[in-house]
């Protein structure tokens, strides 16, 4: 059974797809199922379940984002790890935050959407799960990663 979306932010369209991708990336990591299996589960069940709040998500964008982010997660993990404080490892980061980093990294790398728009989208998602201190942490990492990724 999936948990209804938080009333903190009204997600729709692509924003809702990003939120679902973060949830799917979390599930892939935690369950060790393949990305394809989890994507199909979302498409076959969660996107059709009125209680999940995902009825208005862009399914195609969700699938592309989830598949792409998982495909390059080793690369994104390495780059994100380089932006953590000395002595910190990615394993120390909350699994949901890792999923947020992976999805946002993929978009920063593969899309033409301006960095501030991508970062804002993922900060809204972060607000949905965490308090202001985690949002601030995510903001700092995403800004420095965006600088590096968009420069190269």
C-alpha positions as CSV (number, residue, x, y, z in Angstrom):
1,X,0.0,0.0,0.0
2,X,1.4,3.4,-0.9
3,X,1.3,6.4,1.3
4,X,-0.8,9.4,0.1
5,X,1.2,12.5,-0.9
6,X,1.9,15.0,1.8
7,X,-0.1,18.2,1.7
8,X,3.1,20.3,2.0
9,X,3.3,20.8,-1.7
10,X,0.8,20.3,-4.5
11,X,2.7,18.2,-7.1
12,X,1.4,17.8,-10.6
13,X,2.6,16.8,-14.1
14,X,6.4,16.6,-14.3
15,X,6.9,17.6,-10.7
16,X,4.7,14.7,-9.6
17,X,6.8,12.5,-11.9
18,X,10.0,13.7,-10.2
19,X,8.5,12.8,-6.8
20,X,7.5,9.4,-8.1
21,X,11.0,8.9,-9.6
22,X,12.6,9.7,-6.2
23,X,10.3,7.1,-4.6
24,X,11.1,4.6,-7.2
25,X,14.9,5.1,-6.9
26,X,14.6,4.7,-3.2
27,X,12.7,1.4,-3.7
28,X,15.3,0.2,-6.2
29,X,18.1,0.7,-3.8
30,X,16.3,-0.7,-0.8
31,X,14.7,-3.7,-2.5
32,X,17.6,-4.5,-4.9
33,X,15.0,-5.0,-7.6
34,X,15.8,-3.9,-11.1
35,X,14.9,-0.5,-12.3
36,X,12.6,-2.0,-14.9
37,X,10.7,-4.1,-12.3
38,X,10.1,-1.1,-10.1
39,X,9.1,1.2,-13.0
40,X,6.6,-1.4,-14.2
41,X,5.2,-1.7,-10.6
42,X,4.7,2.0,-10.5
43,X,3.1,2.1,-14.0
44,X,0.9,-0.9,-13.4
45,X,-0.2,-0.1,-9.8
46,X,0.7,3.2,-8.2
47,X,-0.1,5.4,-11.2
48,X,-3.5,3.8,-11.4
49,X,-4.2,4.0,-7.7
50,X,-6.3,7.1,-6.9
51,X,-5.1,7.1,-3.3
52,X,-1.4,7.3,-4.3
53,X,-1.8,10.8,-5.7
54,X,0.1,9.8,-8.9
55,X,-2.8,9.8,-11.4
56,X,-1.7,13.1,-13.0
57,X,2.0,12.3,-13.3
58,X,3.8,12.2,-16.7
59,X,4.4,8.5,-17.0
60,X,6.8,8.7,-19.9
61,X,9.0,11.3,-18.1
62,X,8.9,9.3,-14.9
63,X,10.1,6.1,-16.7
64,X,12.9,8.0,-18.5
65,X,14.0,9.8,-15.4
66,X,14.0,6.7,-13.2
67,X,15.7,4.5,-15.7
68,X,18.3,7.1,-16.6
69,X,19.1,8.1,-13.0
70,X,19.6,4.5,-12.0
71,X,21.7,3.7,-15.1
72,X,24.2,6.4,-14.1
73,X,23.8,6.2,-10.3
74,X,27.5,5.1,-9.8
75,X,28.7,8.1,-11.7
76,X,26.3,10.5,-9.8
77,X,27.3,8.9,-6.5
78,X,30.9,9.5,-7.2
79,X,30.4,13.2,-8.2
80,X,28.0,13.8,-5.3
81,X,30.5,12.2,-2.9
82,X,33.2,14.6,-4.0
83,X,30.9,17.5,-2.9
84,X,30.4,16.1,0.7
85,X,32.4,17.4,3.6
86,X,35.7,15.6,4.3
87,X,35.1,12.4,6.1
88,X,31.5,12.0,4.9
89,X,30.5,9.2,2.7
90,X,27.4,8.8,0.6
91,X,26.3,5.9,2.9
92,X,26.0,8.4,5.7
93,X,23.3,10.2,3.7
94,X,19.6,9.3,4.1
95,X,18.5,6.9,1.3
96,X,15.7,9.3,0.3
97,X,18.3,12.1,0.0
98,X,20.5,9.8,-2.2
99,X,17.5,9.2,-4.4
100,X,16.9,13.0,-4.7
101,X,20.6,13.5,-5.6
102,X,20.5,10.8,-8.2
103,X,17.4,12.0,-9.9
104,X,18.5,15.7,-9.9
105,X,22.0,14.7,-11.1
106,X,20.5,12.9,-14.1
107,X,18.4,15.9,-15.0
108,X,21.3,18.3,-14.6
109,X,23.4,16.1,-16.9
110,X,20.8,15.1,-19.5
111,X,18.3,18.0,-19.8
112,X,18.4,21.5,-21.1
113,X,16.2,22.7,-18.2
114,X,17.9,25.6,-16.4
115,X,19.8,24.5,-13.2
116,X,17.8,26.8,-10.9
117,X,14.5,25.2,-12.1
118,X,15.8,21.6,-11.5
119,X,17.2,22.5,-8.1
120,X,13.9,24.2,-7.1
121,X,12.0,21.1,-8.1
122,X,14.1,18.8,-6.0
123,X,14.1,21.2,-3.1
124,X,10.3,21.1,-3.1
125,X,10.5,17.3,-3.1
126,X,13.0,17.5,-0.2
127,X,10.6,19.7,1.8
128,X,8.1,16.9,1.4
129,X,10.3,14.5,3.3
130,X,12.5,16.5,5.6
131,X,12.9,19.6,7.7
132,X,14.7,22.8,6.7
133,X,18.2,21.7,7.7
134,X,18.1,18.8,5.2
135,X,16.7,21.1,2.6
136,X,19.6,23.5,3.2
137,X,22.0,20.6,2.9
138,X,20.5,19.4,-0.4
139,X,20.5,22.9,-1.7
140,X,24.2,23.4,-1.0
141,X,25.1,20.1,-2.7
142,X,22.9,20.5,-5.7
143,X,24.2,24.0,-6.3
144,X,27.9,22.9,-6.3
145,X,27.1,19.8,-8.3
146,X,25.2,21.9,-10.9
147,X,28.1,24.2,-11.3
148,X,30.5,21.4,-12.0
149,X,28.1,19.4,-14.3
150,X,26.9,22.3,-16.3
151,X,30.5,23.7,-16.8
152,X,31.9,20.6,-18.4
